[in-house]
Each structure stands twice: as structure tokens, then as C-alpha cells.
Amino acid sequence: MKGALNDMLKIGVIGCGGRAAGVIRAIMDFGLGTELTAITDINPEYSKAKLGEKKIDYSKTRFYADADEMLTKEELDGIIIGTNCNTHAMLAQKVMALGIPLFLEKPVATNMEDLLALKAAYEKSKSKVVVSFPLRVTELCRGVKEIIDSGRLGTIEQVQAYNNVPYGGVYYHDWYRDESITGGLWLQKATHDFDYINWLLGLKPTQICAMTSRGIFKGSKPAGLKCVDCPDKNTCSEGPFAMKFKNNDDPHGEYCCFAVDTGNEDSGSAIIRYETGMHAVYTQNFFARKKAAKRGARLLGYKGTVEFDWYTNEIKVFMHHSDTVETIKMENTGEGHSGGDWALAMSFIELMKGTGESVAPLEAGLTSVLMCLKAKESEATGSFMEISY
């Protein structure tokens, strides 16, 4: 069995930035016979810096500039893909052709062509995949799932979900502003939320409509302008001076968020119909700040309602036919997404050992991306879209 004494699980990484380094840290924390064997990255020094931040020993790790070379030369037990979003599907297909376990960062694809190609490759492959969906495996979300499945609330007939992002500036000041790389904010954020909603309900989504607004992060400043070069840097509400001395926050990136090349909407909302006829509403906002932060949902059945929020780490149960209100305060155990990263890391180790199944399989990632792409199409056409390939 892999992972036994003197039989280390050899892990390869393609694209080792901050997110991949965090996943590696979570894997190594378990001490279950894993080693960081090889890394492919176009900027190895940046990768080494990120690994150093996580206190990961990479002294015996081999670095490559080309993923194909690494995949050819190394005999690996599992691979982590943490590259830019628009390359996830293409690289995943290369790994799945080898039939080995894969940890794939979200979104699993950024357009329909890549999504279909990934789906086809997966159906032919023996690879098992863990998609980076940590929210569904947090103790908070699992606790909500137990309450729903107990039947206390009755059948869930509506979901009201929300994500007010207090660090939203990163999507306008940093590389995330480039929608050609990210695929946009449905694929950056809603992909997580659509997934946990689907998982909690255990139902198939069938239709979606969506709308976005953009009234704040836009403007006439020159393309490529950096905050440090802007004449308004000391008076701008999103500039480095205001961020540090008024907002007590770190800058979210170096580029002007009021420039002509600033991408991404300010907010978006979607309505999703499920196979039973029930529906969910979801909304995300990127200019909320500080205590306005909120991420979670209310799920309503005839007998009762359950509400939860990752920022408060609380679950509340409201019974509809009595005065009972129950508050459950969860312990914020584990690093990274309230412990969700540890659950994903353990699942990946089990896949490499051949002792378990994925807690976030690729099927979930494919469905989530399909919903996001259909949301974008709905926004563009002003119509309901069938959630189908």
C-alpha cells in the first residue's frame, strides 16, 4: 500500500502560488508519508517564496519549467494543479491521461469548450479528482447538512444565499481584474456557493437566470495605471493612503480600480430552479467592507429554517410552529477555509493511497462551472437558461 514506511507518496505540483502552497501545507501537516517531489512553475523563485512562507521543506524538490517534462520524467502518486484559472482544464486533461489522482483548483474550466473537453477526458480516465471546494467540507456546512437530513425542518423549499466579500478590492486592483484569465466573478466566487448549495440540497439544478451591476469600479483613468503613479493616490478612497491609514487594511493590489481596463462587475444575483420545482436565490457583492461581511444562507422548510454564516461560524435553527430558536457556535478548527482545506487534503491523501473516495468530486466541479457559464449567458441575453450541456 502506498504511504507505508519507506514508501512515500510522491506529489507533483503544476503552478505553485499561494493557494497551492496552502494545500501542500495542509497535506504535509498530517505527516502521513507524503513528499513534495516535483514542481512545474514559470516563476520558481516565487514558488519557493510561497513555500517558505508556509514553512515547507523543498530542499529535495525538483523544479521544472514545463509540465510535460515533469509528467514524463517523474513517477508521481498525485498532482496538484494551482495555475491560472484559464489553464486548469487543459492541464487537468494531461494529468487524467495518466490515470493518477488529481487535486484541481477551482474553477475547473472557464468556458464551455474547455468544460466539454474536460468532461470527455474525465469520462475516459481512471483518475479520481478532488476539486478545491473547501466550503462544502467545513464543520459548519456539515453541521447544516446533518440538520437538513434529519428532517426537522421538513423538505427544503427555498434557499436564500449571500456572499458579501469584504476583500473584494482584490478583484479590481490585482490580476483577478483580467476576466480573460479568471472567467469573471461567477466563476471566481459563485462556483463555491453554487456547489455547497447543490451539496446541501442533494438536488439537480435545472434552470438559472442572472443579473449583474457595475456602478462603482469603473472609470476613465489610463489603462495599466498603478496606484503608486496616480496623482490622486493620497486622496482616492481606494488608494494606498486611505487603505492603510483610514481603513486599516493592506492594499489589495497595485493597479487603479477606476481605470478603463478594470474588469469585473460590482455585484451579481441569480435565481436557480431545481428538479423538484423549488428555487434558490443567490447574491454576491464586492464593495461590502468590514462588519458587512457575510457568507452563508437560509434554507427554509415548512417546519423550520436553518441559517448559517462562515464569518460568525454560527448555525441558527428557527422552528416555525414553536418558539424554539437554537444557536450552535462552531469551533473554528483547522487552518484555511475554516478547516475545509484540511478535509480536502485528507481526501486527496486517501485517493493517493487508494483507501477512499473524493469528498469533492469532479462531477461537482463540472456542474458548478456549467451553472456559472449559464449565469453569464443569462445575464447577456436577459433570459432563463437551461442548465444542460
ZIBEL-V957642 format. One record per helix or strand. SS is the DSSP state (helix for helix, strand for strand). FROM is the first residue (numbers start at 1). TO is the last residue. If there is no record, write none. Layout:
ss: (SS | SS)
from: (FROM | FROM)
to: (TO | TO)
This chain:
ss: (strand | helix | strand | helix | strand | helix | strand | helix | strand | helix | strand | helix | helix | strand | helix | helix | helix | helix | strand | strand | strand | helix | helix | strand | strand | strand | strand | helix | strand | strand | strand | strand | helix | helix | strand)
from: (9 | 18 | 34 | 44 | 62 | 67 | 78 | 85 | 101 | 112 | 129 | 135 | 139 | 156 | 170 | 175 | 179 | 185 | 205 | 221 | 226 | 227 | 240 | 255 | 259 | 267 | 279 | 290 | 294 | 304 | 314 | 325 | 337 | 362 | 385)
to: (14 | 29 | 40 | 53 | 64 | 73 | 81 | 96 | 104 | 124 | 131 | 137 | 150 | 164 | 173 | 177 | 182 | 201 | 213 | 221 | 226 | 229 | 246 | 255 | 259 | 274 | 285 | 292 | 301 | 309 | 319 | 329 | 353 | 381 | 386)
